[in-house]
Every structure is written in C-alpha cells, then in structure tokens.
C-alpha cells in the first residue's frame, strides 16, 4: 500500500479538528460544526468545480463530524465521485466514507457497485484491496449478489497478488456469513482448499478462516483440507522461531495460524489415513513437549501465544476422544450442528471396532489425554487468573473421559482449595463445575461435604447452581438413603431460598418410593422443624413427609401425634399461601392417621380465619376437609386419604434444570456418560409431584421441568354450564386416562385436507391477542377453552374440549395444521386426546409450542367428531400470534430514543391512525399493552397521556427488537399507533394486531 507523502496532508482538516478540541462547551462545538457544515455545503453547491484534493478534504471533515455523533445528510455524491479518482488517498477517503455512512438501501448503491467493479477489473492490487474492503464493510445482500461470483475467481487466480488474495478470502467470508446462499463454492472448492499450500502465510491464515466457516455447512466438500491442514501445522510446529521471521510472535512461530488450523481440525473426526494420523499425533506431542520447555522470553506476550496453542491442542485431543466415545456426537456437537444425513459416517463406539469390523478411528492414545490433564494441572496454581480459569474449564471436559478421569481426580485437593480461596467468582464457579465433573462413588462424600461447606459463604450468583449440583451428586452416588436425606435437608437449612421445587420434589419422590428410608426421613425432618428459624421449604418437606409417614415415629412420646401437629401448626401463620394449603392437606391426613387429633384439627379448620379466608384456595380446602372429616365414615376417610402410591419412574428433573441453567451444549459436560455399575440407581427414580399435598399449576411448568402429575381418576361428568370450571384454576385439569399410554406420545402434526376457518375465526383470535385464558369457541354441541403461558420462544397451551350434550362424541380428533410455510416458522407438538368424549365431560389437550422465526399467520385447529352418527367439523385459528413471544424490556429514556433513532428506516416503521372502537380508558389501555407483551416505560414520552413500550420478540433463529408509541386523542376519539422493529413484516403485523384491540 503506497505511503502518504507530506503533500497529502490536509491542513484545513487539522485546523478544524484542533478547533473542535479547543471548544470549551458543547454549545461552542455545535456552533463550530454548523459553521463548517454551512461552508462545506456552499462549496459543494458552488459553481466552481472542486478539485480532488478539496473534495477529499471536505469529505474527511464530514466523516469526522459524523464520528462525533452528528447527522450528515449530504456529501454522499461527492464521496462516490472520489472513487473514480486515480489517486490512492482520494479513492481511500471515498471508500472510507461509503463504508461508514452509506447503508445498503441507499440510492447510490448502483453507482458504488459500478465503481467497485471497475476497481476489481483494474488489476491494480491497491485499488482491488480498497474495493474488497468496502464490500466486506458494507456486506449488504445487494453487493453480495453483484460480486459473489467475481470474488472466488479473484481469490484463486494465479496472477492475483498475495495481499489481494488475503482481502478476497476475508471478503468472501463476510459475504458468506451475511448471505450463505449467495456464495457459489462448488467449482471453486478444490482450489480454495489448496490455498492452504500457499507460500504466503497471510494468504493461508485468511484461507483457514474461510474454510473453517464453509466446512461447517458442507463438510464433505472440504474434507480434503484435513491432510493439508495437518501438513501445514506440522511444518509450523516443527519450525524454529527463525524460520518464519515475518510471522514469528515473541519466539512463537505463527501462533494465530496454528490456533486456526487446530480449530479447523476440530470440525472433523480423526483422519482416516494412517500417515496423516501419525503426523498429527506427532504435532500434538510436539506441542505438549514444547509446553514443558523453559520459556524463551519473560514477556507476557510470549507466554500468551504459547499457551493459546497449548489450550487449542488440548481442545483437539478432547474433541477426538469425545468423537470416539460418543456415536451421537455428530448431532450434539455445536460445531457440527449443520451436518446433513449424508455427512461423514465415521462415528464409532468405544468398543474399538465399527459395525463392519473395521478399526475404530481413535487418534489420541490414552496417554495423550493424561499428559494433557497433567499439563493443565500445572496451571491450577498459576499466578494468572485467566490461565487458572481455562485450566479448570478444560479439565471439566477431561473428567468425562474414562482414560483421564483418574488423572483429573489427583488434583482434587487443589480444586477444593481454589473453591475456598479464589478471589474471582468465575474461577470459583469453574472449580465447582470441576468438582461436580470429577465426582464418583469414591469421593462423593468428600466433594458433597466441601460444596456444602462452601455454600454457606458462596456468592449469591452461583448458589442456585451449586444447590442443584449437590442435589444431583447426593442422589447419584448415595451410599445409603439416609445420607441422601441428610444432605438435602442440609441444603434447605443452609440455602433454602435457592432450593428449587425440583429439588424438594425429588427428595419427596425418593422417600415415597423407598420404604426403608421413610421412618428415618420422618424422624430427621421432625428434628429439623424444631429449629427456631426454619425455612419454608423445610416446612413443605416436613408437612408432606409427616402427613404420609408421621405414624412411623408416633410411638415415641417426643414425637407423638399432638406434638407433630403442634410443631407444624406453629409454622402455619409464617408461611405463604401455597405452603398453608399443603399444611391443610397434612392436617386432613393426620385425622386419618391419628384419630385422636380429629377434634383439634377440626377446630383449626372451623376457625373463621380458614372458612372465611380471603384466598379462595385456602377457603375451599378448609371447607372441603372439614366436611370430609365430619361426614365421611372411617373406611371412606381411609380410602380417600390412603398413603400416596409410588411415583412412576421418570428421569430426574433436577439434571434437566441444571442443563437449562448452563445453557445449550452443556449436556455433555453435565451428563458425562460415565456409569458406575455398582451404584444404586437412585437417579433412575421419578420426579415427585406430591399432588395430594401440593398441586402446582400447569402453567408454572412451561419448560416441562416438573414432574408429570400422578395417575388421576377419570374426570367426573358435570353439567353443561360448568364445563370450564378447571380452566382458570391453579390445579391441573382432569386427565382422560389413568396414566401415560403409547397413544399419548407426542406427535408432529401434519397438514390435512381441512375446510376454511369459520367466518368468526378472526374475531375469536383477536380476543386472545392480549390475554392467554378464556373460551375460544362455543356452540350448542362443543365448548373449547384455552389456558396458555409463553416464555421466551417457548410456549405451552392447554385446550379444554367440553361436550355440552348428553350424547357421547365418537372419533373425536382435534388436529393442529400449519398453513403455507408456517411449519418452518412455528413448531407445535400436540398430545393425542381420547377418541370418545362422554356427554357432559371434558378432555384436555396439551400443546408444546416453539417459535423458530417470525411468522404472520397463526396455525389452524381442526376439530372433527361424530355426534349421533353425523360427522361434525370446524376449523379455528389457534390463538398463537407473534406477540406471544414478547419479552418485556425496561430501558431509560435516553436508551429508548437512541434505539428509536436507529430504527429510522421507512420500512422499519409501521404507523396507523384509527378511530377508537371502545371507551378510551387509560387503565384499560395500559392493561392491554401489558397483555400484548411489551414493557410500559414511564417518564419517556414528553406527553404523559401517551404510552411508550419496548420489548424483544424471542425466536429460535433471531431476536427482533420492538418499540411502540400509542398516542390517544380523547377529544377526537382516535389513536395514533407507531411501531418500529428491525424487520418490516413484523412491524406491520404487530401494528395491525394491536390496533384491533382499541
């Protein structure tokens, strides 16, 4: 690139910058800028033609003003004119201005494309690089369509300069990330791969970045890069620091290229060719050996470069071990999430042979894993915090390998010390993760004890995660159940606020399913409740266990039935409504277990504070339990209140919650695949849902982490006027069967030949835009109710079908259908319902919903059945609209207006002025906006009568920010609604949806 001579200096620009810096106030700066803008505008509009130097100087000034935060609305054409100059400095300033100020929708984009095309065809390497940099910086689809076919040709051309090849590779990478479908690599693939053999290290570095991105989508096409990458890596690793002088960084040869090559190799399984495999093993061993050598420099840059290569090498060793051990790695590994069904079928099991008798594709011998572990162990006490963090993080993965697990366990004392003494909370969190990963039957008690001890002083940010880890370890490696019960009760005592429902549900389930621990659990929890300060979760556990198994300790005078009741009731007034409801269920259980407490408990239930309680749930329980205890005979009471049956076997929900908390990709680290064949399979137990004592709301179980309810009795028939009695209650609706059957498996709905939606479908849909519960449809035969909840891009919906007649519905079949392309935008899983619906009965259907990307049309609900032999059918629009996936966002006024200004393109805004269809009430309007999903921002709009909101639409593919402003005019009985989002169709659709609510 040519140097800028002294004559190219712009004195006017330097003076202007100096004046700006010398301004004493903001007002003075604005005044000086306005003066300069006026001068530049007059120069551009003047009759006298400006020379290239003047244009360059004034365009530079405009660019500087823009970078100060001021709007620039002229000068774009002059910048485009600079592109036709033959002087490098003028062309450079023109490209710089365009890259910063011109957006992809500018009217000048065609002129810019023509100038770029001329520079690319000029064969002047300097001009070609400037043009390629501009394409990459703008990165618009229009530029991609114009140049995507030319850039690969420039990249592989034999006469292209090395600097041009570098720029072309990085420009192509930018376009591919923005619009993958525009980059045609088919005919260029082999030649791009062979750039790894290029003599220029800069070209190789850029090519590796491009190939790494491309091979994730088309791994088969770029499979030949493995041998070339190994060959290049071998040459770099075996070279001395003097061999690659231009690319040696503090005595480390080409560290950036080495790291990129190692990451490229992690996109594939181990090499199949024995020679390539052997050469790669030599490279990995050489890197591990060099890490043991004394440093050639004391500067931190040398150690950083050296350690970067070492850690990436260890990542590759771990990667190959995981590929060999896990046949499903192809589907689980985030780096290969795009492998298609025709991808490389080289995944093999641990046995050492594939299904055809071939040798397994293991690259690293076990000693490589052990060496990597020992090398990481040296960093556990390093003075650099970052190295300690990285070492702990990598050892977490090594702990999941059968070959390195024992080596990791040798560092247990160092890791425990790090958990206690580290000052950085993130390092302590990684230490806790490593302790969790290295835990097995031999050290479980030590690790759980240390984590419990640390929990007392742990940072609030990581307490919940540690509680989950302790609960999982105690359950998985329990030597006996009494130790497990003690551990969970200690968890509640130490960090009760962070013990989630999943944890104490789990201990209740295990105690219920194991007869040998029930007496010990009752005794232990009774003693724990005697503490002066007792956490509410302990009261819940105590209430359930004593209600079920309090009779096992009733023989001891110190824990007689009256003592148990007094102890529990002393906590009653301090608890929340949910816990009080649980305790009332315990009291009625006591009447069955201990008849001598009947009079005392009836007195409590008869008290005015219960029968006239403001909370409907408590009042209903008190009334029903009092009546049950008074009217029912002893036999009936014993039947209704018999001991809870064992829970059905299900996977633990605690592990599911921990995986969700750790985020995507954490499954392999948390569920490491190591199994202790001698361990008791406590973890194979079920999730408890003690519905006799506490029945959580179905809507609170959005992500499916809680247990399924225990088997329920068939629904009782009810009158037609009371079909939706359970739709708005907190308890789960009655199930149509006695438990999960094969017919209840989740099904993927497919489009069917259905009729058009009923005429009032749109009106019914609009009723649910700002609410989630209600009656969706009703006629003389059928009533359909909806109860739903949405969180981020996930949702769960309960549909209640009520038969209003006295005749049974036959062949009852509700189906969800995706019209058009909705299948790719919204995933809906439905649960099959019973084919017969008795007269006056109600059945429930569960829908799990995932928003994959923004959508405009709702799914359809087709209901078909036979009534009296005649076929009946109707099609409704399911109340799932894009605003259901809103996440409210709070922001200050300054942030709101800054974001509002950023969304200023015409296609990003949708506005509608309409007449009010309902009385204009401020509170009703506020409620509707909150129900729509946005957060209402106070003190943002200068007019206090206006409403301002913000939120983010969560989809699996992307997030769409949304800002809205509603301006009511009470005098004219009209509204003006303005919405701005980053996507044009979303803006229009949300505006239409919301406008219909007023």
N, C-alpha and C positions, 0 to 999 in steps of 0.2 A: 504494500500500500504506500503510495507516494507521501513523502513528508510535506508538511505545510511550511512554506517559506515565510520569511518575515513580511514580505509584501502582502501576504494573505491576511494579516491581522486586520481586524475591523475596529478602528479607533472609536467610531461612533457608538458601537455596541459596548465597548469597555467603559466609555463615559456614562452611558445610560445605566449600566449595572452599578457603577460607582454612585451615581445619583440616587438610585433606589436604596442602596445600602446606607447612605448617609441621611435618609429620611428619618425624622425624629418621631413621627407618629403614623398611624395607619392612614389618617386623612391626607397627610402630605404625600404618602406613597401613591394613594389613589389619584391624587391630583396630578402627580408627575406622570403616571401611567396614562391617564386620559389625555394629557397634553401630547405624549408621544404617539398614542393611537391616532389622534387627530392629524398629526404630522405625517404619519405613515399613510393614512387614508388619502390625504391630499396628494402625496407623492404618487400613489398607485393610480389615482384618478386624473392626474395632471396630463396635459397634452404632450409634454416632453417624455419620450420613451426612456425608460431606465435601462442602464447597462446591467450586466450580470452581477457585478460587484455590489451595486446598490440594492438590487433585488435580494441578493443573498444577505446583506446586512439587515434589511428591513424584515425579512422573513425570520432571521435569527432573533430579532427583537420581539416579534410576535410569539415565537416559540418560548422565549424566556418569560414573557408576560403570562402565557398560558400556564407555564410551570409554577408560577407564583399563585395560581388559583383563580385567575380571571378568565372570563369567557372571551373567545376570539371568534368573530363571525365574518371575517373577510381575510383575504390574503391567500386563500387556498389555490386560486388560479395562478397566482404568481409563483407559488411553490411548485406547481405542476410544470410551469414553464421552465423552471430551473432544471428539470430532469432532462431537457433536450440540450443542455449545455455540454460542451466538450471538456470543461474544466472540472477536475475532480472535486474541489472544495465546494463549487456551486451545486454540482449534482448531489454531493453528500448532504448538504443542508436541505435540498429539496426532498430527498428520500427521508431524512430525519423528521422533517415537518409532517410529511404524509403518514409516516409510521405512528406518530404521536397524535395528530389531530384529525385525520381523516378516518371515518368509520366505514364499515363495509357497505352501508346503504347510500353512500354519497353519490351524487350525480356525476362526479368527476372520475368514478372508478374506471370507466372505459378509457378515458384519456390516460389515466395512470397505467392501466394494463398495456396500452399501446406503447408507452414509453418503456415499460419494463421489458416488453417483447423485443423492442429494438436493442436494448442493452444486452439482453441474453443472446441475441444474434450477432452482437458486435465482435465477439471473440476477444474483447478487451477484458482480461481477468479482473481488473479492479472494478470496472463497471458491472460485470456479471455478478461479482460478490455483493455490490451495493443492491442490485436488483433482487437477488436471492434473499438478502437480509430483510428487505422491505416486504417480500411475500410472506416470509416467516413471521414478521412482526404483526402484520395485518391479519394474516391467517384466515381470511374470510372464505366462504364457500365459493363466491364468485371467482376469486383468484385461484382457488383450487381447481375449479372447472377449466379455467383458462390455461393453467400452466402444469397441471398434474401429469400430463403426458410428456411435457418437454423436460422436466427436471430429472427423471430417471435417465433420459438419454444423455443429458449433460454429465450426470454422475458417473456413468460407465464409459463415456467417450475416452478414447485413447489419447486425444490431444488436449484434454482438459487439464489445467494447472491443478496442483495439489490443493491450493487454497480454495479454488472453485469447487473441487470435489468435496472438501470439508463442508463448505457452505451449502452445497446441493444436498448432501446427506442430512444435515440438520434441518434444512428447509423441508425436505420430504417428510421427515419425522414429524415436524409441526403440522403439516397438512394432513398426515395420516391420523394423528391424534384428534384433529378437528373434524375430519370427514373421511373415515376409513374407506368408504365406498368409492371415493374419487381417485384412489391411488392404484393404478393397474400394474401389479408387480409380476404377473405371470411370465412374460417374456424376458423380464429383466432379473428374475430371481437369482439364477446361477451366477450372473455377472456381478450382482451386488454382493453375494456371498464371497466371491473371490476377491473382493476388496480387502478381506482380512489378510491377504498375502501382500498387500501393497507395501512398497518400500517406505512410504512416508507414514510415520507413526500417528500424525494428526488425522490423516485420512482413515486409518484403522480405528482410531478412537471414535470418530464420528460414525463410521460404518457399524461398529459394535452396538452403539446406542440405537441405530435404526433397526438392525437385525433383531435385537432383543425385543423391541416392540412388535415387529412384524411376525416373529415366530410364535407369539402367544395366540394369534388368530389362525395362522396356517403353519402348524409345527412340521407337518410332513414336507412342505415345500422348502423349508430351510434346514432340514435335518443334516445336510452335508456340512453345515457350519461347525458341527461338533469337532470333527477332526482338525479343521483349520484353526478353530479357537484353541484346541489343546496344543497344536504345533506352535502357534504364536505365543501362548502362555509359557510353554517350555523354554522358548528362546529368551523370553524376558526374565524368567525366574533364574535361569542358569547363567545369565549375563552378569558381568561385573558392572559396577556403577560407572566405570569409564567408557563402557561400550555404547551407551545411549546417552551421550553427554547432554544433548538438547532436551531430552525427556527424563533426565535424572533429577529427582527432587530430594535434596538433602541426603545424598548417597543411596537413595532407593530408586531403582530403575522403573520408570513408567508406572507409578502406583495407581493412577486413575485408570489406565488401560487394563492393568491387572485385575482391579476390582470389577470393572465392567465385563471382562472375559469370564471371571468366576460367576458372576450373576447370570451371564448368558448360558453357561453350562447348567445352572440350576433350573433352566426351563425344560430340560430333557432328563430322561433316565440315564443310568450309566452307559457308556459307549459299548456297543456290541463287539467291535473289533478288538481283538486281544492286544494288538500292538498299540493302538490308541489308548486302550485302557491302562496298559502298563506305563505308557508315557505320562498319563495323567496322574497315576499313583506316585510316580517319581516326582512330579511337580508338587503335589501336596506334601510329600515327605520333605522335600527341599524347603518349602515354606516353613514347616514346623521346625526343621533343623535351624534355619536362619533365625527364627524367633528366640532360640536359645543362645545365639552368639552375642558377645558383648556389643553394645551399640557403637556405631562409628561416629556418632555425634551426640552431644549432650543437649542439643536443641530439641524443643518440643515438636517441631515440625518433622524431624526425623522419626521420632517415636510414633507420632500420629500416622504417618504414611505406612510405617512398618506394621503397626497394629491393625490398620484398615485392611491390609492384605491378609493378615493372620485371621481376623474375625470372619472375613468373607470365605476364606479357605475352610474354616471350621463349619460355617454355614453350609458349604457344599458337601462336606463329609456327612453332616447330619441329614442333609437332603437326600443323599443317596441311600443312607441307612433307612430312612422313612419310606422311600420308594420301594425298597426290597421288602420291608416288613409289612407294608400296608397295601394290599392289592387294590383298595378303593381310593388310593391316594390321588389318582388322576381326577376324580370327581371332587375331592375335598380340598386339594391344594389351590390356594388362591391364585398362584402364578399360572396355573394351567386350567383355570375355570372355563376357558374358551375351547378346550379340546372337544372335537366333534366325535361322532361314533366311528369315524374312520381314522381316528388318531392312532399313534403307535401303540400296538398291543404288546407291550413288553413288561407289564407289571406281573410279578410273580410272588408266591407266598414264601414264608420263612423256611419251608422245608428244604430248600436248596435245589429244587428242580421245578421246572414248569410242567404244565399239564401234558406236554408232549415228550417228556423225558429229557429235555434239554437242560443244560446247566443254568442255574439262576444267574441273573445279571448283577451280582454283587461286585461293586468296585472296591469299597474300602474294607480291609480286613478289620477284625475287632480291635487290633492294636492301634489302628489309626484313631478310632473313637476314644480309646483310653488315653492315648497321647494328647488328643485334643482336650479331653477333660483335665488332665494334669496341667496342661498349658494354661487353661482357664483358671485353674485353682491358684496359680501364681498371681493372678490379677485380683483375687478376692481381697487381698490386703494392700493393694496398690494405693499410693497416695492420691492418684487421680480418681475423682468420683465417677467420671464417665466410664472409665475402664472397669471399675467395680460393678457398675450398673450393667454394662454389656456382658461381663463375665457371668453374672448371676442370671441374666436373661438367656444366654446361650446354654448354660448348664441346666436350666429348666427343661430344655428340649432334649439334652443328652440323657437326662434322668429317665426318659421314657424308653430308652433302648436297653435291651437285655444285656448287651455287651458292655455298656458304660455305666449302668446303674450302680453297680458296686463301687466303681471308682468315684462316682459322684458322692456316694454315702460317706466316703472317708473324710469329706470336708464338712461334715455336719456341725462340728463344734465351731468352725469359722463362720458358718452361715448363721448359727444361733447367736454368736457374738455380734455379727452385723445387724441382726434384728434388734438387738438391745442397744447398741452404741452408735449406729449410723445417725448422722445429723440430717441427711437428706431423706425426706419421706418417700420419694420414688424408689430409692435404693432399698429402704426397709420393706417396701411393698414387693419388690422383686425377691428379697430374701424370704419373705413369707411364701411367695409363689414357689420358690425352690424347695423350701421345707415341705410344702404340700406335694411337690412332684417326687421327691426322694423318699417319701414315707412308704414303708411297707410293714409287715407284721413284726419285724424285729425291732423297729424303732418307733412304732406308732405311739406308744405311751409317752416316750420322751418328747417327741415332737408336739403332740397334743398338749402336754403339760407346759412346754415352753410357749406355745402360742396362746394358751390361756393366761399365762403369767404376763405375756406382752400385751394382751388385750386390755388389761387394766389401765395401761398408760398409752395405748395406741392412739394415733391420730384419728380424729373423727371421720376423716375422709375414707379410711380403709377399714373401719371397724366392721361394717356390714359384710365385707368380703371375707375378712378373717373369720367371722362367725360362721359363714357358710362353709368355709374350708374345714374348720374344726368339726362342724356337724357331719360333714361328709366323711372325714377321716375316722371319726369316732364310730360311725356306722359301718364303714367298710372294713375296718381292722379290729373290731371289738373282740377281745378275747372272751369276755362274758358280757351279758346284757346289763348286769348291774353297773359295770364300769361305763357303759354307754349312757345309761340313765343318769348317773352321777355327772358325767361330762356335760350333757345337755342342760341339766339343772344348774350347773356352774355357769354355763353360758348365759342363761337367763339371769342369774344373780349378778354377774359381772357386767353384762352389756345387754340388758333386757330390751332397751329401746331399739337395738339393732337386730334382734332375733325376729325374723320374719315369720309369717304364718306358716310358710312351708316347713320351717324347722320344727316348730312345736306340733304341727300336724303330724310330722313324721314320727316323733317320739310317741305320740298317742297311738299311731297305727301299729308301731312295733310292739308296744306294751299290750295292745288289744290282741295282737296275733300270737303272742308268746305267753303261755300260761305260767312258765317258770319264773317270769320276771314281774308278774302283776303284783304279788304281795310286797316284794321289795320296793317297787315303784310307789305303791300306796304309802308305805312307811316313810320312804325318803321324802316324798312331796309333802306329807303331813308335817314332817320336821321342818322342811323349808318354809312352810307357811307360817310357822311360829315366829319367824323373824319380825322385829318391829316394823322395818321398812321392807315391803315385799312388792316386787314388780308385778304389774298387771298380767303380763304373760305367765308368770308363775301362778297367779290365781286361776287363769284359764286352764292351765295344765292340771292344777290341783283340783279344780272343780270337776273336770272330766274324769280324772283317774279315781277320785274318791266316790264320785257318783256311780262309777262302774264297779270298782273293786274295793270300796271302803269297808265292805263286810269282811275282807281278809285280815284287817287289823282291828276289827271292832272288839275282839276278845280281850285286848289289853285295856285296862281301866284308863290309862293315859290317853288312849285314842278311841274311847267309847263313842257310840253314835251321837249323843248330845254334844260331846266335846268336838267332834268333827264338824257338826252343824254350826256350833257357836264360832268355831275358828273361821269357817268360810263366811258366815254371815257378818262377822266383824269387818270383813273386807268389802262387803257389798256396797256400802254408801260411797266408797272411794273410787269405784270402778266406772268405766264407760258403759253406755247402753248395751253394747254388744256383749260385754262380759257379764253384766247383770242378767241379760237374757239367758246366757249359758248357766249361770248360777241358779236361776229359777228352774231350769231343766234338771240340774243336780238335786234341787230340793224335792222335786216330784219323784226322782229316782230314790231318794232317801226314804220316802214314805213306803216305797215297795220293799227296800232292803231292810229298813228299821221301822217297823210299825209303831214303836214306842215314841218316835219323833213326830207322828202324824199331827197331833194336836198343836204342837209348837209351830210346825211348818204351815199348817192351815191358818194359824193366827197371823203369820207373816204374809201369806197370800191374801188374806182377807183385809189386811190393813188398807186404809184409804190411799196411802201413797202408792200402792200397787194397782188396786182396782180402778183408781181414777188418775193413773199416771198419764202425763202429757204425751209420752211416747206410745204410739199405737201398738208396737210390737210387745213391749213390756206389759201393757194393759191386757192385750189378748192372751198372752201366756198366763198371766196371773188368773184371769177369769177361767180359762180352759183347764188349767191344772187344778184350781180349787174345785171346779165342778167334777173333774175326773176323780179326784181323791174322795169326794163326798158321795158320788152316785155309784161309781163302779164297785163291783164286788172284788174280793181279794184275788180271785182267779183271773178276772178280767184285767185287773191292775197289773198282775204279774205277767200276763201275756203282752199287754201293751208296752210295759216298761222292762221287758226282759233285757238281759245283757246284750250289748252290741255284738253281732257276729263278726268273725274275722273279715278283714278288708280284702278285696280281690287283689291279686298280685299285679302290680304295675311298677314301672320304672320310677325311681326316686325323682321327685320334683325339685329337690334341693340342688342336685347337679345341674338340672336344666336351668335353674335360676342363676347359678354361678356362671354357666356358659353364656347366658344372655348378658350378664353384667360385664363379662370380659370382652364381649363383642364377637363379631364374625371371625372365624379362623381359630378361635380358642379351643375348639372341641378337642383337637388332637393333643393339646397340652394338658387339658384337664382330665380327659378320659384316655389315659396313656396306653391302654391296651394290655398292660401287664396284669396278669391274673395270678393270684395265689391259690393254687388248687386246694390247699389245706384250710383256707379261710372259711369261716361260717358265712353263708350267703345272706347276711343281713341286708346288704344293699339290694338284693333281689326282691325285697319286700315291697309293699304297696304304699302308695301315698295315703295318709289318713285323711278322711273327711268326716269327722265326728258329727254328722248332721243331727243326731239325737240331741246333742248338746249345743252345737253352734253351727248354723247353716249359713255359709257365706253366700253373698249374692252372685248369681251367674255373671252379671255384668262386671263384677270385680275380677273375673278370671279371664281377662281379654286374651292373653297370650297363651292360655292353656297350661299354665304352670301349676295350678292347683289340681288336686285330685278330682277324679270323676266322682259324683255322688254315689253312695252305696245303693244296692238294689232297692228299688222303690216299688210300692204296691201299685197295681193298675189304677188309673185315675177313676175317681168316683164320678158317676154321671151327675150332671147338675142341670138346672133349668136353663132354658134358652136365654133368659135375660141376664144370666150371671156367668157367661162363658169366659170372659176375660178377667175373672177375679184374680188370677195369679200373674197377669201381665205386668202389673206395676208393683208387685210385692218384692221383698228382698230375698225370698226363698226361691229355690229352683222350681220350675213348673213340673207337673206330674209327667212321668215318663210313660210311653205307651207300652213298654215291655219290662221284663224283670231283670234286665241287665244287658250288657253289650253282646250282640249276636253278630254272626257274619254279615247279616243284611244291613247292619248299622255301620259298616265300614264306609270310610269317606269315598265318595265318588266324584269324578270330574264330569260336570255336566257338559253335554254337547248340544249343538243346535238341533232343533226338531222342527218338523213341519207344523208350525203353530199359526193360529189366526192373528189378526192385528189386535193391538191393545184395545180395551173397551173405550168408548168415547170419553168417559170422565177420567181416564188414566192420568192425564197431565194434571188435572185439578187435584186428584188424590196424591200425586207425587209432590206437588207444591206444598201440601200441608206438612210434609216432613223435611223440608229444606232446613228449617230452623229448630227442629225437635227430633228426638230419636224414638219416642214411645207413643203409641196410640193405636187406633183402629184404622187399618189400611183400607179395608173393604167390608161391606156388609150388604146382604140381600136377604130374601126370605129363607134361603137354604143354608148359607155359609157366612161365617164371620171370620175375618183374618186380622189378627193383632200383631203388632211389631214391637219388639224391645231390642235395642241395639246400643253398642258402645264402640267408639273408634279411638285408636291411639296411634299416633304417627301414621305409618302407611298400612296399619293392620286394623281389622275390624271383626267384630263378632255380632251376629244378628240372630235373634230368636223369633221365629214365626209361629204363631199360635192359630191353628185351624179349629174352629168350633162348629160342630154340627147342630144347627138350630132346630132340626126336625126330630121327630121320634123314630125315623127310619134310618137304618144303617147305610152309610156310604160304602159302595163297593169300588174296588180298583182305584182307590184314592192315590193320585200321583201328582204331587207338585214338583215342577222342574224349573231350574234357572237356565235361561238361554242368553247367549251373548250375541247380539246382532252385529253384523258388519265385522270390523276389526277389533271389537271390544275384548276378544279373547286375549289379545296381546297387550291390552292395557289394564285389565282387571281380572284377577284370578279369584274365582268363587268356588269353594268346596262345600258341597251340601251333604247332609245326612239323610238317608232314606227314612221315610216315616212308614207307619203301619198302613197296609193296603185297605184295611177296614176301619171306619170311624163310626162307633156306635151313636145312636141317637142321643142328643144332649151331651155328648162327650167332646173332649178337646184333646188334640195331639200337638206336639211341639216338634219343630224342625230347626236344627242349628246350622247356620251358615258361617263359615270362616272366610273372610274377605281379605285380599291383599291388593293394594293399588300398585301396579307395576309402572305406570306412567300416566300422564294426564289424559283424561277422557271426557267426552262431551255427552254421550248418550248413556242412560242407565241400563242395566240388564233387565230382562223381562222375566216375569214369574208366570208360568203357565200351570194352571190347576185343572186337572181332569179327574172325573169320577163318574160313577153311575148312581143315580138316585131313582129308586123304584123301577129299575131296568132301563131307564132312559139315560143316554150319555149327556153329561154336562161338561162344559169347558169355559174357561175365561182366562184372559191374559191381562196382567197388570204390569205397570212399571215398578220395579223394585226400588224402594227409597234409598238408593245409594248414589249420591251426587258427589262431585269433586270436592265440594266444601266440607264434606265429612272428614276429610283427611287434613283439615286445617290444624296447625299447631300455633296457638296464640303467641305473639311475640311482643314483649314490652320494649319500648325504646324511648329515649329522651327526644324532646322537640328538635334539637339540633340534628340528631341522627335521622329523625324522620324526614326532615326537609332535605337533608343531604341525599338520602336514598330516593326521595320523591324526585329530586332533580336528576338523579342518574337514570331514572326510568322515564325519560322525557321524549323518547321517540314516539311518533304518531301512532305506530302500530302497537305500542305497549300500553296505550291508554284506551279505555272504553268509558264513555260517558252517556248518561241517559237522563233526560228531564221528563218527568211524568207526573200525572195527577194522582193525589192520594186516594186510594180505594177504601181506606179505613180511617177512623178518627185519629188525628195526629196527637198522640200521647208520648211524651218524652221517655217515660219509664218503659212503656211497651216497645218503643223503638230500640231502646238500649238492650232490652231482653232479647229482641230478635237478632240484633247484631252479635250479641254474645252467643246465642244459639247457632248463628251462622258459622261461628268458629273463630272469629278474629278477636284480638285483644282490643279493648277500648282504651285509647290514650287520652288522659286528661291534660289540660293546660297546654295543648299543642296548637289547636286552631285559635286564631285571634277572636273569632266569634264563638262565644260559649254555647250558642244554640246548635252549632254544628257538631257532628260526630266524626271522629277520626279513629281508624283502626289499622292494625297491622297483623300479619300472620305469614306462615310458611306452609305451603301445600307439600306434604311429605309423600313422595312416591319412591318406589324402589330404585328407579333409574336416575332421578334427579329431584332437586328441591326447587320449588317455584315461589319466590317471594311475592307478597301481595300487600299493597297499601290501598286503603279506601277512605273516601271522604263523602259523607252524606250531609247535604245542606237542606234542611226543611224550611219551607216558607209557609208559615201558618196562615198568613193573610190571603195568599193565593191558593192555599190548599194544594201545594205542589212540592215535589222533591227534585233535587239535582244530585245524582249519584255519579261519582267518578272513581274508577278503579284503575290501578296501574300494576301490572305484573311484567315479568320478564318474557312472557310468551303471549302472543297476540290472541290465539284462540281461547286461552284461559281467561284473559281479561274480558272478552266479550261474553263468554259463557257465565262467568261469575256475576257480571253486571246484570244479565238477563234474569238469572236465578234470584238475586237479591231484590231487584226492582219489583218482582211479582209479589214480594212479601208485604209491601206497603200500599 
